[in-house]
Amino acid sequence: NVYSVASGVVVNITYPRYSGACGNHIVYVFHNINGVQYTTSYWHMINVSVSVGQNVTPNTVLGHMGGLHSEDSCAYGTHVHLNLFRGLSTNNSGRINPRIMMPQIPGEWVYFRR
């Protein structure tokens, strides 16, 4: 399962335009954390369990991890790709390092379960 990193509102969902499209299903969640606005996006999901406009919490399942190359041309194994943006972003510009806000995120190539 893929969960939101914080409470927020689903502002965009990108569905694959064709079989094997890069990113597969992508969910964008807008957050207001201590008066600062952020957007997170979650890539390479095989399906989506939320809808645009839905309020979510860290306990909300956004969807399920995908990432097999047969379903997503830019992935080679099951995983989720987390992006963090300052402000409202649904066009992938202005990414910032998620570790700035969430230092507890493990390093690259670390595998963990919720």
KAWO-V396264 format. One record per helix or strand. SS is the DSSP state (~ for helix, > for strand). FROM is the first residue (numbers start at 1). LEN is the number of residues. If there is no record, write none. Layout:
BEGIN
[[SS,FROM,LEN] [SS,FROM,LEN]]
END
This chain:
BEGIN
[[>,2,2] [>,8,7] [>,20,1] [>,24,10] [>,36,13] [>,55,2] [>,61,6] [>,72,1] [>,79,1] [>,81,6] [>,95,2] [~,98,3]]
END
